[in-house]
Amino acid sequence: MTKPYIRSGMDEEGRAWVEVEDTELYEFVEDFLTEDHDLDYLWVGTHDEPGRATCYTMVFEGDLLPRIRTALALIDAERIHEIYLINNPDRAE
């Protein structure tokens, strides 16, 4: 499942993951998943890639992936883009 600046999947150890590009957007998605949808992650890691905002990867129990994808599908792509532009105004189209 892919939304702008948000990706999700399963790792080789059977854990679900959600990668979010940008700090402001990560904070929104983290609150949305944990507070609005009761989906608690195991840990979160960060990494930087040239030309991209900081990426955050939340790792969850693998059996939560269907619920995670259902929740993420509820977030409007335009809202995601608006939040992303707060820290990345140079990416406005």
N, CA and C of each residue as an Amber inpcrd file, in Angstrom:
protein
   279
   0.8380000  -1.1780000   0.0000000   0.0000000   0.0000000   0.0000000
   0.8760000   1.2320000   0.0000000   0.6070000   2.1360000  -0.9150000
   1.4080000   3.3480000  -1.0020000   0.4990000   4.5680000  -1.0490000
   0.8360000   5.5340000  -0.2530000   0.2420000   6.8710000  -0.2800000
   1.4110000   7.7990000  -0.5470000   1.1500000   9.0470000  -0.9280000
   2.2950000   9.9410000  -1.1050000   3.1150000  10.0290000   0.1820000
   4.4050000   9.7690000   0.0770000   5.3600000   9.8960000   1.1870000
   5.1570000   8.8670000   2.2960000   4.2770000   7.8940000   2.0870000
   4.0130000   6.8450000   3.0900000   4.0160000   5.4940000   2.3730000
   4.7620000   4.5440000   2.9170000   4.7890000   3.2010000   2.3730000
   4.5940000   2.2060000   3.5200000   4.0930000   1.0240000   3.1930000
   3.9440000  -0.0080000   4.2140000   4.2580000  -1.3540000   3.6000000
   4.5960000  -2.3010000   4.4470000   4.8990000  -3.6380000   3.9570000
   5.2450000  -4.5670000   5.0990000   5.8850000  -5.6730000   4.7260000
   6.2630000  -6.6980000   5.6790000   7.7510000  -6.9750000   5.4920000
   8.4920000  -7.0950000   6.5930000   9.9190000  -7.3890000   6.4660000
  10.1510000  -8.8980000   6.4500000  11.4020000  -9.2830000   6.2540000
  11.7370000 -10.7040000   6.1310000  11.5250000 -11.4820000   7.4270000
  11.4080000 -10.7940000   8.5510000  11.1450000 -11.4730000   9.8190000
   9.6550000 -11.5230000  10.1600000   8.8070000 -11.0820000   9.2300000
   7.3700000 -11.1620000   9.4480000   6.7760000 -10.0100000  10.2270000
   7.5200000  -8.9200000  10.3460000   6.9960000  -7.7290000  11.0280000
   6.4700000  -6.7490000   9.9930000   5.4140000  -6.0650000  10.3540000
   4.8480000  -5.0190000   9.4940000   5.6450000  -3.7350000   9.7040000
   5.7460000  -2.9210000   8.6580000   6.4250000  -1.6390000   8.7900000
   5.6610000  -0.5640000   8.0350000   5.8120000   0.6550000   8.5260000
   5.2700000   1.8430000   7.8630000   6.4070000   2.8470000   7.8040000
   6.7570000   3.2580000   6.5900000   7.7970000   4.2680000   6.4040000
   7.1290000   5.5780000   6.0150000   7.5180000   6.6470000   6.7220000
   6.9400000   7.9670000   6.4910000   8.0800000   8.9430000   6.2250000
   7.9770000   9.6670000   5.1350000   8.9850000  10.6520000   4.7810000
   8.5750000  12.0120000   5.3300000   9.3680000  12.5800000   6.2300000
   9.1910000  13.9130000   6.8000000   8.7200000  13.8300000   8.2540000
   9.2830000  14.6960000   9.0660000   8.9940000  14.7030000  10.5030000
   7.5540000  15.0920000  10.8070000   7.0710000  16.1670000  10.2250000
   5.6930000  16.6220000  10.4900000   4.6840000  15.5530000  10.0870000
   4.8910000  14.9540000   8.9250000   3.9850000  13.9120000   8.4510000
   4.0790000  12.6730000   9.3390000   5.2810000  12.3260000   9.7680000
   5.4420000  11.1900000  10.6880000   4.6250000  11.4110000  11.9580000
   4.7200000  12.6020000  12.5370000   3.9840000  12.8760000  13.7730000
   2.4820000  12.7290000  13.5620000   1.9880000  13.1840000  12.4150000
   0.5690000  13.0410000  12.0980000   0.1910000  11.5600000  11.9770000
   0.9680000  10.8010000  11.2020000   0.6630000   9.3850000  10.9720000
   0.7840000   8.5900000  12.2690000   1.8110000   8.8630000  13.0510000
   1.9860000   8.1600000  14.3210000   0.7810000   8.3830000  15.2340000
   0.3410000   9.6340000  15.3710000  -0.8470000   9.9190000  16.1800000
  -2.0800000   9.2380000  15.6020000  -2.2340000   9.2930000  14.2960000
  -3.3880000   8.6990000  13.6270000  -3.4510000   7.1950000  13.8910000
  -2.3150000   6.5120000  13.7420000  -2.3140000   5.0610000  13.9380000
  -2.4400000   4.6730000  15.4100000  -1.7090000   5.3530000  16.2800000
  -1.7080000   4.9390000  17.6910000  -2.9190000   5.4440000  18.4580000
  -3.2970000   6.6900000  18.2650000  -4.3910000   7.2630000  19.0420000
  -5.7620000   7.0000000  18.4230000  -5.8720000   7.1630000  17.1200000
  -7.1720000   6.9980000  16.4690000  -7.5090000   5.5430000  16.1510000
  -6.4740000   4.7110000  15.9470000  -6.7270000   3.3320000  15.5260000
  -6.1180000   2.2850000  16.4440000  -5.5830000   2.7050000  17.5790000
  -5.0880000   1.7720000  18.6090000  -4.0710000   0.7700000  18.0610000
  -3.1840000   1.2360000  17.2030000  -2.1510000   0.3920000  16.6110000
  -0.7990000   0.8050000  17.1860000  -0.3100000   0.0510000  18.1350000
   0.9510000   0.3870000  18.7920000   2.1160000  -0.2790000  18.0850000
   3.1630000   0.4970000  17.8480000   4.3400000  -0.0460000  17.1850000
   5.3420000  -0.5560000  18.2170000   6.2390000  -1.4090000  17.7510000
   7.2780000  -1.9920000  18.6050000   8.4340000  -1.0230000  18.7890000
   8.8570000  -0.4040000  17.7030000   9.9140000   0.5980000  17.7430000
   9.8590000   1.4260000  16.4710000  10.5990000   2.5250000  16.4850000
  10.7000000   3.3880000  15.3140000  12.1680000   3.6960000  15.0760000
  12.5470000   3.7170000  13.8230000  13.9110000   4.0770000  13.4430000
  13.8690000   5.2020000  12.4280000  14.9900000   5.8800000  12.2790000
  15.0660000   6.9650000  11.2960000  16.2470000   6.7290000  10.3750000
  16.1500000   7.2850000   9.1810000  17.2760000   7.2910000   8.2620000
  17.1270000   8.4590000   7.3000000  18.2700000   8.9320000   6.8500000
  18.3080000  10.0410000   5.9030000  18.8420000   9.5420000   4.5710000
  18.2350000  10.0360000   3.5070000  18.6990000   9.7410000   2.1620000
  18.8690000  11.0650000   1.4360000  19.9010000  11.1850000   0.6460000
  20.1110000  12.4330000  -0.0890000  18.8850000  12.7920000  -0.9350000
  18.4930000  14.0520000  -0.8560000  17.3660000  14.5260000  -1.6500000
  15.9950000  14.2350000  -1.0790000  15.9350000  13.6360000   0.1000000
  14.6520000  13.3330000   0.7320000  14.6590000  13.8610000   2.1480000
  13.4700000  14.0910000   2.6780000  13.3280000  14.4530000   4.0880000
  13.6820000  13.2260000   4.9280000  13.9050000  13.4150000   6.2130000
  14.1680000  12.2970000   7.1150000  13.0280000  11.2940000   7.0180000
  13.3710000  10.0170000   6.9310000  12.3690000   8.9560000   6.8690000
  12.2920000   8.2570000   8.2230000  11.0840000   7.9760000   8.6410000
  10.8150000   7.2850000   9.8930000  10.1710000   5.9480000   9.5530000
  10.6470000   4.8910000  10.1740000  10.0650000   3.5700000   9.9570000
   9.5470000   3.0390000  11.2800000   8.2310000   2.8770000  11.3480000
   7.5890000   2.2800000  12.5120000   7.4570000   0.7850000  12.2420000
   7.8110000  -0.0310000  13.2230000   7.7390000  -1.4820000  13.0870000
   6.6680000  -2.0010000  14.0430000   5.8070000  -2.8700000  13.5020000
   4.6550000  -3.4080000  14.2330000   4.6910000  -4.9370000  14.2000000
   3.8740000  -5.5600000  15.0320000   3.6420000  -7.0020000  14.9120000
   3.0640000  -7.2590000  13.5230000   3.4930000  -8.3310000  12.8760000
   3.1000000  -8.6230000  11.5020000   1.6100000  -8.7770000  11.2790000
   0.9010000  -9.3170000  12.2670000  -0.5310000  -9.5440000  12.0900000
  -1.3330000  -8.2400000  12.0370000  -0.6930000  -7.1070000  12.3290000
  -1.3890000  -5.8150000  12.2890000  -1.4090000  -5.1860000  10.8990000
  -0.6680000  -5.7460000   9.9390000  -0.5820000  -5.1150000   8.6220000
  -1.9410000  -4.8490000   7.9720000  -2.8970000  -5.7730000   7.9750000
  -4.2040000  -5.4580000   7.3760000  -4.8860000  -4.2520000   8.0440000
  -4.8230000  -4.1800000   9.3740000  -5.4360000  -3.0430000  10.0830000
  -4.6940000  -1.7440000   9.7860000  -3.3770000  -1.8240000   9.6840000
  -2.5770000  -0.6420000   9.3580000  -2.9660000  -0.1190000   7.9850000
  -3.0340000  -1.0070000   7.0190000  -3.3680000  -0.5870000   5.6410000
  -4.7860000  -0.0370000   5.5480000  -5.6990000  -0.6230000   6.2890000
  -7.0720000  -0.1030000   6.3080000  -7.0900000   1.3070000   6.8810000
  -6.3560000   1.5220000   7.9670000  -6.2920000   2.8520000   8.5860000
  -5.6420000   3.8590000   7.6420000  -4.5000000   3.5050000   7.0540000
  -3.8030000   4.4300000   6.1610000  -4.6550000   4.7990000   4.9420000
  -5.4710000   3.8720000   4.4910000  -6.3400000   4.1410000   3.3420000
  -7.3470000   5.2530000   3.6320000  -7.6150000   5.5000000   4.9000000
  -8.5700000   6.5380000   5.2860000  -8.0000000   7.9530000   5.2120000
  -6.6880000   8.0680000   5.1200000  -6.0530000   9.3940000   5.0740000
  -6.0810000   9.9040000   3.6390000  -6.6400000  11.0760000   3.4630000
  -6.7500000  11.6930000   2.1470000  -5.3690000  12.0880000   1.6270000
  -5.0830000  11.7500000   0.3670000  -3.7820000  12.0630000  -0.2360000
  -3.4950000  13.5610000  -0.2460000  -4.5180000  14.3710000  -0.4500000
  -4.3090000  15.8320000  -0.4230000  -3.8870000  16.2990000   0.9600000
  -4.4860000  15.7310000   1.9970000  -4.1080000  16.0860000   3.3760000
  -2.6540000  15.6880000   3.6390000  -2.2680000  14.5260000   3.1830000
  -0.8830000  14.0810000   3.3260000   0.0650000  15.0790000   2.6790000
  -0.2470000  15.4830000   1.4650000   0.6080000  16.4210000   0.7360000
   0.6770000  17.7730000   1.4520000  -0.4460000  18.2560000   1.9680000
  -0.4630000  19.5270000   2.7100000   0.4660000  19.4670000   3.9230000
   0.4060000  18.3770000   4.6550000   1.2520000  18.2280000   5.8400000
   2.7180000  18.1450000   5.4280000   2.9990000  17.3910000   4.3780000
   4.3640000  17.2450000   3.8890000   4.9640000  18.5960000   3.5000000
   4.1590000  19.4610000   2.9110000   4.6450000  20.7640000   2.4450000
   4.9970000  21.7220000   3.5800000   4.5490000  21.4610000   4.7910000
   4.8920000  22.3270000   5.9260000   6.4060000  22.4240000   6.0490000
   7.1000000  21.3070000   6.0010000   8.5590000  21.2890000   6.1060000
   9.2770000  21.2440000   4.7720000   8.5200000  21.0500000   3.7050000
   9.1120000  20.8700000   2.3670000   8.4190000  21.7560000   1.3440000
   8.3770000  23.0820000   1.5680000   7.6450000  23.9580000   0.6580000
   8.2160000  23.9650000  -0.7630000   9.4660000  23.6080000  -0.9080000
  10.0820000  23.5630000  -2.2360000   9.5480000  22.4200000  -3.0990000
   8.7710000  21.5240000  -2.5050000   8.1920000  20.4130000  -3.2430000
   6.7680000  20.6850000  -3.7130000   6.2980000  21.9160000  -3.5360000
   4.9480000  22.2810000  -3.9690000   4.8720000  22.1730000  -5.4870000
   3.7630000  21.6710000  -5.9580000   3.5920000  21.4990000  -7.3990000
   2.6360000  22.5090000  -7.9640000
